[in-house]
Amino acid sequence: MTAQAAAETQGLHHVTAIAGDPQKNIDFYITGLGLRLVKKTVNFDDPGTYHLYYGDESGRPGSLMTFFPWRGIQQGRIGAGQSTSTAFSVPAGSLGWWVDHFAAVGAEARITSTSSSEERLLVADPDGLQIELVATHEHDPRDPWDSASVPAEYAIRGQHSSVLTVRDAERTVALMTNDLGMHVVEQQGNRTRLAAGAGGPGALVDVHASNLVQPGLTAGGTVHHIAFRVPDQATQQQWRDELVSRGHQVTEILDRQYFTSIYFREPGGVLFEIATDTPGFDIDEPLLELGRALKLPPWLEPSREAIEHAVIPIRVPEENNPEVAA
């Protein structure tokens, strides 16, 4: 009998990708996707570049997409050993509106699949990262960020799912069931869908097996890592101990200011993170002011002047403010 995970993830926490020009990134994710910039900070491992967090009004786990933008970075290659597509949940019947909206902001989008259960729309961000919008009749209870560019009746509710492309799906699926506590809900051809808990939008991962796809190159326009939710640091520590006991190479718990994290690679090469739901994004600025100012953790505050000089000046659209969005 296979040992079960010591803890079970609640679903997706965030996806982090690599971008080029930070202003193009901000404009697309705020005006194009209608997300809110909930934190403007820096890459703690490379403070000369930003770390931008987008999500719903408060940046709840499961709504988040984050970016390391390096202007001039080489173009990456989407392929095996990566999370190759990130999907957001939108209301049923909304994709026609989204096609028109993307055309208006200069982004090419197309509906890629329609079925009785779900419709999918594919769009590429300015760096070529593949983003999908998934419309299903399955109820998604999460409240959207009602932005000035995307009305609430069409707006993104949060993450829907991510696709992992690997050579050996069996080993990846085994890790996700045995070590992350997820379960298989569907298998069609070379694609296996797994769910956390009761499943539904925000708790789904599709593992795509392919020996034909070349290895991915992590650079501009690719996903850096995918993060799964855990409620608190005590559970995270228990989970880390269990993962290490099963032979995984896991980092120490790292302070990311708005959550704590551990990282390890699954057998197919995708970098996984397990991140806590707490403390959240309002610990260093009020909810109404999220994303306005450059926020730094205490250990980087002494270097603020040098960091502000090093990062590229960016403009956050006014619609990022609640009083404007309303």
Contacts in CASP RR format, 6 or more apart in sequence:
PFRMAT RR
TARGET T0000
AUTHOR 0000-0000-0000
METHOD contacts of the structure
MODEL  1
MTAQAAAETQGLHHVTAIAGDPQKNIDFYITGLGLRLVKKTVNFDDPGTY
HLYYGDESGRPGSLMTFFPWRGIQQGRIGAGQSTSTAFSVPAGSLGWWVD
HFAAVGAEARITSTSSSEERLLVADPDGLQIELVATHEHDPRDPWDSASV
PAEYAIRGQHSSVLTVRDAERTVALMTNDLGMHVVEQQGNRTRLAAGAGG
PGALVDVHASNLVQPGLTAGGTVHHIAFRVPDQATQQQWRDELVSRGHQV
TEILDRQYFTSIYFREPGGVLFEIATDTPGFDIDEPLLELGRALKLPPWL
EPSREAIEHAVIPIRVPEENNPEVAA
2 174 0 8 1.000
2 177 0 8 1.000
2 178 0 8 1.000
3 178 0 8 1.000
3 246 0 8 1.000
4 178 0 8 1.000
4 181 0 8 1.000
5 178 0 8 1.000
5 179 0 8 1.000
5 180 0 8 1.000
5 181 0 8 1.000
5 239 0 8 1.000
5 242 0 8 1.000
6 238 0 8 1.000
6 239 0 8 1.000
6 241 0 8 1.000
6 242 0 8 1.000
7 181 0 8 1.000
7 230 0 8 1.000
7 235 0 8 1.000
7 238 0 8 1.000
7 239 0 8 1.000
7 242 0 8 1.000
8 180 0 8 1.000
8 181 0 8 1.000
8 182 0 8 1.000
8 196 0 8 1.000
8 197 0 8 1.000
9 180 0 8 1.000
9 181 0 8 1.000
9 182 0 8 1.000
9 196 0 8 1.000
9 228 0 8 1.000
9 229 0 8 1.000
9 230 0 8 1.000
9 274 0 8 1.000
10 61 0 8 1.000
10 196 0 8 1.000
10 197 0 8 1.000
10 203 0 8 1.000
10 228 0 8 1.000
10 229 0 8 1.000
10 230 0 8 1.000
10 231 0 8 1.000
10 277 0 8 1.000
11 62 0 8 1.000
11 196 0 8 1.000
11 197 0 8 1.000
11 202 0 8 1.000
11 203 0 8 1.000
11 228 0 8 1.000
11 229 0 8 1.000
12 61 0 8 1.000
12 62 0 8 1.000
12 159 0 8 1.000
12 161 0 8 1.000
12 162 0 8 1.000
12 202 0 8 1.000
12 203 0 8 1.000
12 204 0 8 1.000
12 205 0 8 1.000
12 226 0 8 1.000
12 227 0 8 1.000
12 228 0 8 1.000
12 229 0 8 1.000
13 61 0 8 1.000
13 62 0 8 1.000
13 64 0 8 1.000
13 227 0 8 1.000
13 228 0 8 1.000
13 229 0 8 1.000
13 259 0 8 1.000
13 273 0 8 1.000
13 274 0 8 1.000
13 275 0 8 1.000
13 277 0 8 1.000
14 53 0 8 1.000
14 61 0 8 1.000
14 62 0 8 1.000
14 64 0 8 1.000
14 65 0 8 1.000
14 66 0 8 1.000
14 159 0 8 1.000
14 227 0 8 1.000
14 275 0 8 1.000
15 64 0 8 1.000
15 65 0 8 1.000
15 66 0 8 1.000
15 83 0 8 1.000
15 86 0 8 1.000
15 159 0 8 1.000
15 162 0 8 1.000
15 223 0 8 1.000
15 225 0 8 1.000
15 226 0 8 1.000
15 227 0 8 1.000
16 65 0 8 1.000
16 66 0 8 1.000
16 67 0 8 1.000
16 68 0 8 1.000
16 223 0 8 1.000
16 224 0 8 1.000
16 225 0 8 1.000
16 226 0 8 1.000
16 227 0 8 1.000
16 273 0 8 1.000
17 65 0 8 1.000
17 66 0 8 1.000
17 67 0 8 1.000
17 68 0 8 1.000
17 86 0 8 1.000
17 129 0 8 1.000
17 220 0 8 1.000
17 221 0 8 1.000
17 222 0 8 1.000
17 223 0 8 1.000
17 224 0 8 1.000
18 67 0 8 1.000
18 68 0 8 1.000
18 69 0 8 1.000
18 70 0 8 1.000
18 73 0 8 1.000
18 76 0 8 1.000
18 127 0 8 1.000
18 218 0 8 1.000
18 219 0 8 1.000
18 220 0 8 1.000
18 221 0 8 1.000
18 222 0 8 1.000
18 223 0 8 1.000
18 224 0 8 1.000
19 25 0 8 1.000
19 67 0 8 1.000
19 68 0 8 1.000
19 69 0 8 1.000
19 70 0 8 1.000
19 73 0 8 1.000
19 125 0 8 1.000
19 126 0 8 1.000
19 127 0 8 1.000
19 129 0 8 1.000
19 220 0 8 1.000
19 221 0 8 1.000
20 69 0 8 1.000
20 70 0 8 1.000
20 71 0 8 1.000
20 72 0 8 1.000
20 73 0 8 1.000
20 126 0 8 1.000
20 127 0 8 1.000
20 220 0 8 1.000
20 221 0 8 1.000
21 69 0 8 1.000
21 71 0 8 1.000
21 72 0 8 1.000
21 126 0 8 1.000
22 50 0 8 1.000
22 52 0 8 1.000
22 67 0 8 1.000
22 69 0 8 1.000
22 71 0 8 1.000
22 312 0 8 1.000
22 314 0 8 1.000
23 312 0 8 1.000
23 314 0 8 1.000
23 315 0 8 1.000
24 126 0 8 1.000
24 127 0 8 1.000
25 52 0 8 1.000
25 67 0 8 1.000
25 69 0 8 1.000
25 125 0 8 1.000
25 126 0 8 1.000
25 127 0 8 1.000
26 37 0 8 1.000
26 52 0 8 1.000
26 314 0 8 1.000
26 315 0 8 1.000
26 316 0 8 1.000
26 317 0 8 1.000
27 317 0 8 1.000
28 105 0 8 1.000
28 107 0 8 1.000
28 125 0 8 1.000
28 126 0 8 1.000
29 35 0 8 1.000
29 37 0 8 1.000
29 52 0 8 1.000
29 54 0 8 1.000
29 65 0 8 1.000
29 67 0 8 1.000
29 125 0 8 1.000
30 36 0 8 1.000
30 37 0 8 1.000
30 54 0 8 1.000
30 147 0 8 1.000
30 149 0 8 1.000
30 316 0 8 1.000
30 317 0 8 1.000
30 319 0 8 1.000
30 320 0 8 1.000
31 105 0 8 1.000
31 149 0 8 1.000
31 317 0 8 1.000
31 319 0 8 1.000
32 101 0 8 1.000
32 102 0 8 1.000
32 105 0 8 1.000
32 107 0 8 1.000
32 149 0 8 1.000
32 150 0 8 1.000
33 54 0 8 1.000
33 88 0 8 1.000
33 131 0 8 1.000
33 150 0 8 1.000
33 156 0 8 1.000
34 145 0 8 1.000
34 147 0 8 1.000
34 149 0 8 1.000
34 150 0 8 1.000
34 155 0 8 1.000
34 156 0 8 1.000
35 54 0 8 1.000
35 55 0 8 1.000
35 56 0 8 1.000
35 63 0 8 1.000
35 65 0 8 1.000
35 145 0 8 1.000
35 147 0 8 1.000
35 156 0 8 1.000
36 54 0 8 1.000
36 55 0 8 1.000
36 56 0 8 1.000
36 57 0 8 1.000
36 59 0 8 1.000
36 145 0 8 1.000
36 147 0 8 1.000
36 290 0 8 1.000
36 291 0 8 1.000
36 320 0 8 1.000
36 325 0 8 1.000
37 52 0 8 1.000
37 53 0 8 1.000
37 54 0 8 1.000
37 290 0 8 1.000
37 291 0 8 1.000
37 316 0 8 1.000
37 320 0 8 1.000
38 53 0 8 1.000
38 54 0 8 1.000
38 55 0 8 1.000
38 58 0 8 1.000
38 59 0 8 1.000
38 64 0 8 1.000
38 281 0 8 1.000
38 290 0 8 1.000
38 291 0 8 1.000
39 51 0 8 1.000
39 52 0 8 1.000
39 53 0 8 1.000
39 258 0 8 1.000
39 281 0 8 1.000
39 290 0 8 1.000
39 291 0 8 1.000
39 295 0 8 1.000
40 50 0 8 1.000
40 52 0 8 1.000
40 53 0 8 1.000
40 291 0 8 1.000
40 292 0 8 1.000
40 293 0 8 1.000
40 294 0 8 1.000
40 295 0 8 1.000
40 314 0 8 1.000
40 316 0 8 1.000
41 50 0 8 1.000
41 51 0 8 1.000
41 53 0 8 1.000
41 257 0 8 1.000
41 294 0 8 1.000
41 295 0 8 1.000
41 296 0 8 1.000
41 297 0 8 1.000
42 48 0 8 1.000
42 49 0 8 1.000
42 50 0 8 1.000
42 51 0 8 1.000
42 294 0 8 1.000
42 296 0 8 1.000
42 300 0 8 1.000
42 307 0 8 1.000
42 311 0 8 1.000
43 49 0 8 1.000
43 50 0 8 1.000
43 51 0 8 1.000
43 68 0 8 1.000
44 51 0 8 1.000
44 256 0 8 1.000
44 257 0 8 1.000
44 297 0 8 1.000
44 300 0 8 1.000
46 68 0 8 1.000
47 296 0 8 1.000
47 300 0 8 1.000
47 303 0 8 1.000
47 307 0 8 1.000
47 310 0 8 1.000
48 307 0 8 1.000
48 310 0 8 1.000
48 311 0 8 1.000
49 68 0 8 1.000
49 69 0 8 1.000
49 70 0 8 1.000
49 311 0 8 1.000
50 67 0 8 1.000
50 68 0 8 1.000
50 69 0 8 1.000
50 311 0 8 1.000
50 312 0 8 1.000
50 314 0 8 1.000
51 66 0 8 1.000
51 67 0 8 1.000
51 68 0 8 1.000
52 66 0 8 1.000
52 67 0 8 1.000
52 69 0 8 1.000
53 59 0 8 1.000
53 64 0 8 1.000
53 65 0 8 1.000
53 66 0 8 1.000
53 258 0 8 1.000
53 281 0 8 1.000
54 64 0 8 1.000
54 65 0 8 1.000
54 66 0 8 1.000
54 67 0 8 1.000
55 63 0 8 1.000
55 64 0 8 1.000
55 65 0 8 1.000
55 145 0 8 1.000
55 158 0 8 1.000
56 63 0 8 1.000
56 142 0 8 1.000
56 143 0 8 1.000
56 144 0 8 1.000
56 145 0 8 1.000
56 158 0 8 1.000
57 143 0 8 1.000
57 145 0 8 1.000
57 287 0 8 1.000
57 322 0 8 1.000
58 280 0 8 1.000
58 281 0 8 1.000
58 282 0 8 1.000
58 287 0 8 1.000
58 290 0 8 1.000
59 280 0 8 1.000
59 281 0 8 1.000
59 290 0 8 1.000
60 142 0 8 1.000
61 229 0 8 1.000
61 259 0 8 1.000
61 275 0 8 1.000
61 277 0 8 1.000
62 158 0 8 1.000
62 159 0 8 1.000
62 202 0 8 1.000
62 229 0 8 1.000
63 142 0 8 1.000
63 145 0 8 1.000
63 156 0 8 1.000
63 157 0 8 1.000
63 158 0 8 1.000
63 159 0 8 1.000
64 159 0 8 1.000
65 86 0 8 1.000
65 159 0 8 1.000
68 224 0 8 1.000
70 220 0 8 1.000
71 312 0 8 1.000
73 219 0 8 1.000
73 220 0 8 1.000
74 219 0 8 1.000
74 220 0 8 1.000
75 127 0 8 1.000
75 219 0 8 1.000
75 220 0 8 1.000
75 221 0 8 1.000
76 216 0 8 1.000
76 217 0 8 1.000
76 218 0 8 1.000
76 219 0 8 1.000
76 220 0 8 1.000
76 221 0 8 1.000
76 222 0 8 1.000
77 214 0 8 1.000
77 215 0 8 1.000
77 216 0 8 1.000
77 217 0 8 1.000
77 219 0 8 1.000
77 222 0 8 1.000
78 84 0 8 1.000
78 130 0 8 1.000
78 216 0 8 1.000
78 221 0 8 1.000
78 222 0 8 1.000
79 165 0 8 1.000
79 213 0 8 1.000
79 214 0 8 1.000
79 215 0 8 1.000
79 216 0 8 1.000
79 217 0 8 1.000
80 165 0 8 1.000
80 166 0 8 1.000
80 167 0 8 1.000
80 210 0 8 1.000
80 213 0 8 1.000
80 214 0 8 1.000
80 215 0 8 1.000
80 216 0 8 1.000
80 268 0 8 1.000
81 164 0 8 1.000
81 165 0 8 1.000
81 166 0 8 1.000
81 167 0 8 1.000
81 215 0 8 1.000
81 216 0 8 1.000
81 268 0 8 1.000
81 269 0 8 1.000
81 270 0 8 1.000
82 164 0 8 1.000
82 165 0 8 1.000
82 216 0 8 1.000
82 218 0 8 1.000
82 222 0 8 1.000
82 223 0 8 1.000
82 270 0 8 1.000
83 162 0 8 1.000
83 163 0 8 1.000
83 164 0 8 1.000
83 165 0 8 1.000
83 223 0 8 1.000
83 225 0 8 1.000
83 226 0 8 1.000
83 270 0 8 1.000
84 130 0 8 1.000
84 163 0 8 1.000
84 164 0 8 1.000
84 165 0 8 1.000
84 208 0 8 1.000
84 223 0 8 1.000
85 130 0 8 1.000
85 131 0 8 1.000
85 132 0 8 1.000
85 162 0 8 1.000
85 163 0 8 1.000
86 129 0 8 1.000
86 130 0 8 1.000
86 131 0 8 1.000
86 132 0 8 1.000
86 159 0 8 1.000
86 162 0 8 1.000
86 223 0 8 1.000
87 120 0 8 1.000
87 131 0 8 1.000
87 132 0 8 1.000
87 133 0 8 1.000
87 134 0 8 1.000
87 159 0 8 1.000
87 160 0 8 1.000
87 161 0 8 1.000
87 162 0 8 1.000
87 163 0 8 1.000
88 131 0 8 1.000
88 132 0 8 1.000
88 133 0 8 1.000
88 134 0 8 1.000
88 156 0 8 1.000
88 157 0 8 1.000
88 158 0 8 1.000
88 159 0 8 1.000
88 160 0 8 1.000
89 134 0 8 1.000
89 136 0 8 1.000
89 140 0 8 1.000
89 142 0 8 1.000
89 156 0 8 1.000
89 157 0 8 1.000
89 158 0 8 1.000
89 159 0 8 1.000
89 160 0 8 1.000
89 201 0 8 1.000
89 202 0 8 1.000
90 98 0 8 1.000
90 133 0 8 1.000
90 134 0 8 1.000
90 135 0 8 1.000
90 154 0 8 1.000
90 155 0 8 1.000
90 156 0 8 1.000
90 157 0 8 1.000
91 135 0 8 1.000
91 140 0 8 1.000
91 153 0 8 1.000
91 154 0 8 1.000
91 157 0 8 1.000
92 119 0 8 1.000
92 135 0 8 1.000
92 136 0 8 1.000
92 137 0 8 1.000
93 119 0 8 1.000
93 135 0 8 1.000
94 133 0 8 1.000
94 135 0 8 1.000
94 153 0 8 1.000
94 154 0 8 1.000
95 111 0 8 1.000
95 119 0 8 1.000
95 121 0 8 1.000
95 133 0 8 1.000
95 135 0 8 1.000
96 111 0 8 1.000
97 154 0 8 1.000
98 109 0 8 1.000
98 121 0 8 1.000
98 133 0 8 1.000
98 154 0 8 1.000
99 109 0 8 1.000
99 110 0 8 1.000
99 111 0 8 1.000
99 121 0 8 1.000
101 149 0 8 1.000
101 150 0 8 1.000
101 154 0 8 1.000
102 108 0 8 1.000
102 109 0 8 1.000
102 123 0 8 1.000
103 109 0 8 1.000
105 149 0 8 1.000
107 123 0 8 1.000
107 124 0 8 1.000
107 125 0 8 1.000
108 123 0 8 1.000
108 124 0 8 1.000
109 121 0 8 1.000
109 122 0 8 1.000
109 123 0 8 1.000
110 121 0 8 1.000
110 122 0 8 1.000
111 119 0 8 1.000
111 120 0 8 1.000
111 121 0 8 1.000
111 122 0 8 1.000
112 120 0 8 1.000
112 121 0 8 1.000
112 122 0 8 1.000
112 132 0 8 1.000
113 119 0 8 1.000
113 120 0 8 1.000
114 120 0 8 1.000
117 136 0 8 1.000
117 137 0 8 1.000
118 134 0 8 1.000
118 135 0 8 1.000
118 136 0 8 1.000
119 134 0 8 1.000
119 135 0 8 1.000
119 136 0 8 1.000
120 132 0 8 1.000
120 133 0 8 1.000
120 134 0 8 1.000
120 135 0 8 1.000
121 132 0 8 1.000
121 133 0 8 1.000
121 135 0 8 1.000
122 130 0 8 1.000
122 131 0 8 1.000
122 132 0 8 1.000
123 131 0 8 1.000
123 132 0 8 1.000
123 133 0 8 1.000
124 130 0 8 1.000
124 131 0 8 1.000
125 131 0 8 1.000
125 221 0 8 1.000
127 220 0 8 1.000
127 221 0 8 1.000
128 221 0 8 1.000
129 220 0 8 1.000
129 221 0 8 1.000
129 222 0 8 1.000
129 223 0 8 1.000
132 160 0 8 1.000
133 156 0 8 1.000
134 160 0 8 1.000
134 161 0 8 1.000
134 201 0 8 1.000
136 201 0 8 1.000
138 200 0 8 1.000
138 201 0 8 1.000
140 157 0 8 1.000
140 158 0 8 1.000
140 200 0 8 1.000
140 201 0 8 1.000
142 157 0 8 1.000
142 158 0 8 1.000
142 201 0 8 1.000
143 157 0 8 1.000
144 152 0 8 1.000
144 155 0 8 1.000
144 156 0 8 1.000
144 157 0 8 1.000
144 158 0 8 1.000
145 155 0 8 1.000
145 156 0 8 1.000
145 325 0 8 1.000
146 152 0 8 1.000
146 155 0 8 1.000
146 325 0 8 1.000
146 326 0 8 1.000
147 155 0 8 1.000
147 319 0 8 1.000
147 320 0 8 1.000
147 325 0 8 1.000
148 318 0 8 1.000
148 319 0 8 1.000
148 324 0 8 1.000
148 325 0 8 1.000
149 319 0 8 1.000
150 156 0 8 1.000
157 201 0 8 1.000
158 201 0 8 1.000
158 202 0 8 1.000
159 201 0 8 1.000
159 202 0 8 1.000
160 201 0 8 1.000
160 202 0 8 1.000
160 204 0 8 1.000
161 193 0 8 1.000
161 201 0 8 1.000
161 202 0 8 1.000
161 204 0 8 1.000
161 205 0 8 1.000
161 206 0 8 1.000
162 204 0 8 1.000
162 205 0 8 1.000
162 206 0 8 1.000
162 223 0 8 1.000
162 226 0 8 1.000
163 205 0 8 1.000
163 206 0 8 1.000
163 207 0 8 1.000
163 208 0 8 1.000
164 172 0 8 1.000
164 205 0 8 1.000
164 206 0 8 1.000
164 207 0 8 1.000
164 208 0 8 1.000
164 226 0 8 1.000
164 266 0 8 1.000
164 268 0 8 1.000
164 270 0 8 1.000
165 208 0 8 1.000
165 210 0 8 1.000
165 213 0 8 1.000
166 172 0 8 1.000
166 207 0 8 1.000
166 208 0 8 1.000
166 209 0 8 1.000
166 210 0 8 1.000
166 266 0 8 1.000
166 267 0 8 1.000
166 268 0 8 1.000
166 269 0 8 1.000
166 270 0 8 1.000
167 209 0 8 1.000
167 210 0 8 1.000
167 211 0 8 1.000
167 268 0 8 1.000
168 209 0 8 1.000
168 267 0 8 1.000
168 268 0 8 1.000
169 190 0 8 1.000
169 192 0 8 1.000
169 207 0 8 1.000
169 208 0 8 1.000
169 209 0 8 1.000
171 266 0 8 1.000
171 267 0 8 1.000
171 268 0 8 1.000
172 207 0 8 1.000
172 266 0 8 1.000
172 267 0 8 1.000
172 268 0 8 1.000
172 270 0 8 1.000
173 184 0 8 1.000
173 192 0 8 1.000
173 194 0 8 1.000
173 207 0 8 1.000
175 266 0 8 1.000
175 267 0 8 1.000
176 182 0 8 1.000
176 194 0 8 1.000
176 205 0 8 1.000
176 207 0 8 1.000
176 266 0 8 1.000
177 183 0 8 1.000
177 184 0 8 1.000
177 194 0 8 1.000
179 242 0 8 1.000
179 243 0 8 1.000
179 246 0 8 1.000
179 248 0 8 1.000
180 196 0 8 1.000
180 228 0 8 1.000
181 196 0 8 1.000
182 194 0 8 1.000
182 195 0 8 1.000
182 196 0 8 1.000
182 197 0 8 1.000
182 205 0 8 1.000
183 194 0 8 1.000
183 195 0 8 1.000
183 197 0 8 1.000
184 192 0 8 1.000
184 193 0 8 1.000
184 194 0 8 1.000
185 193 0 8 1.000
185 194 0 8 1.000
185 195 0 8 1.000
185 199 0 8 1.000
185 204 0 8 1.000
186 192 0 8 1.000
186 193 0 8 1.000
187 193 0 8 1.000
190 208 0 8 1.000
190 209 0 8 1.000
190 210 0 8 1.000
191 206 0 8 1.000
191 207 0 8 1.000
191 208 0 8 1.000
191 209 0 8 1.000
192 206 0 8 1.000
192 207 0 8 1.000
192 209 0 8 1.000
193 204 0 8 1.000
193 205 0 8 1.000
193 206 0 8 1.000
193 207 0 8 1.000
194 204 0 8 1.000
194 205 0 8 1.000
194 206 0 8 1.000
194 207 0 8 1.000
195 203 0 8 1.000
195 204 0 8 1.000
195 205 0 8 1.000
196 203 0 8 1.000
196 204 0 8 1.000
196 228 0 8 1.000
196 229 0 8 1.000
197 203 0 8 1.000
205 226 0 8 1.000
216 222 0 8 1.000
218 224 0 8 1.000
224 271 0 8 1.000
225 263 0 8 1.000
225 270 0 8 1.000
225 271 0 8 1.000
225 272 0 8 1.000
225 273 0 8 1.000
226 270 0 8 1.000
226 271 0 8 1.000
226 272 0 8 1.000
226 273 0 8 1.000
227 261 0 8 1.000
227 272 0 8 1.000
227 273 0 8 1.000
227 274 0 8 1.000
227 275 0 8 1.000
228 272 0 8 1.000
228 273 0 8 1.000
228 274 0 8 1.000
228 275 0 8 1.000
229 275 0 8 1.000
229 277 0 8 1.000
230 236 0 8 1.000
230 239 0 8 1.000
230 274 0 8 1.000
230 275 0 8 1.000
230 276 0 8 1.000
230 277 0 8 1.000
231 276 0 8 1.000
231 277 0 8 1.000
231 278 0 8 1.000
232 276 0 8 1.000
232 277 0 8 1.000
232 278 0 8 1.000
233 253 0 8 1.000
233 260 0 8 1.000
233 276 0 8 1.000
233 278 0 8 1.000
235 276 0 8 1.000
236 253 0 8 1.000
236 260 0 8 1.000
236 262 0 8 1.000
236 274 0 8 1.000
236 276 0 8 1.000
237 253 0 8 1.000
239 262 0 8 1.000
239 274 0 8 1.000
240 250 0 8 1.000
240 253 0 8 1.000
240 262 0 8 1.000
240 274 0 8 1.000
243 250 0 8 1.000
243 262 0 8 1.000
243 264 0 8 1.000
244 250 0 8 1.000
248 264 0 8 1.000
249 264 0 8 1.000
249 265 0 8 1.000
250 262 0 8 1.000
250 263 0 8 1.000
250 264 0 8 1.000
251 261 0 8 1.000
251 262 0 8 1.000
251 263 0 8 1.000
251 264 0 8 1.000
252 262 0 8 1.000
253 260 0 8 1.000
253 261 0 8 1.000
253 262 0 8 1.000
254 260 0 8 1.000
254 261 0 8 1.000
254 262 0 8 1.000
254 263 0 8 1.000
255 297 0 8 1.000
256 275 0 8 1.000
257 283 0 8 1.000
257 284 0 8 1.000
257 295 0 8 1.000
257 297 0 8 1.000
258 279 0 8 1.000
258 280 0 8 1.000
258 281 0 8 1.000
258 283 0 8 1.000
259 275 0 8 1.000
259 276 0 8 1.000
259 277 0 8 1.000
259 278 0 8 1.000
259 279 0 8 1.000
259 280 0 8 1.000
260 275 0 8 1.000
260 276 0 8 1.000
261 273 0 8 1.000
261 274 0 8 1.000
261 275 0 8 1.000
261 276 0 8 1.000
262 273 0 8 1.000
262 274 0 8 1.000
263 271 0 8 1.000
263 272 0 8 1.000
263 273 0 8 1.000
263 274 0 8 1.000
264 271 0 8 1.000
264 272 0 8 1.000
265 271 0 8 1.000
265 272 0 8 1.000
266 272 0 8 1.000
281 290 0 8 1.000
282 290 0 8 1.000
284 295 0 8 1.000
285 291 0 8 1.000
285 292 0 8 1.000
285 293 0 8 1.000
285 295 0 8 1.000
287 322 0 8 1.000
288 321 0 8 1.000
288 322 0 8 1.000
288 323 0 8 1.000
291 316 0 8 1.000
291 320 0 8 1.000
292 316 0 8 1.000
292 320 0 8 1.000
292 321 0 8 1.000
294 307 0 8 1.000
294 308 0 8 1.000
294 311 0 8 1.000
296 303 0 8 1.000
296 304 0 8 1.000
296 307 0 8 1.000
300 307 0 8 1.000
318 324 0 8 1.000
319 325 0 8 1.000
END
